[in-house]
């Protein structure tokens, strides 16, 4: 079993920044990928970013140039640095880990972009 705990969400003004963290623990033997999804009220869950085991990163078009996904392998932690935040970035952000063919999710952390 794998447990994921997100942190770093909160209220930020438009144009501001937040750094989300996701710490993974449990019975982890290998990581295929780690990433982030988000879900805003009234909308479907949306994929945001992924970092693969080889280090390749991918982003949804709407966040390219503003968000950066990274990881600390020693801490089994993935991060999402979010800059130039917009109101439309407001959502609950969920951490995702793919390990040994199984998908795991965190509890979510709220990000609210508002003045």
Secondary structure, 3 states (H helix, E strand, C coil): CEEEEEECCEEECCCCCEEEEEEEEECCCCCCEEEEEEECCCCCCEEEEEEECCCCEEECHHHCCCEEEEEEHHHCEEEEEECCCCHHHCEEEEEEEEECCEEEECCCEEEEECC
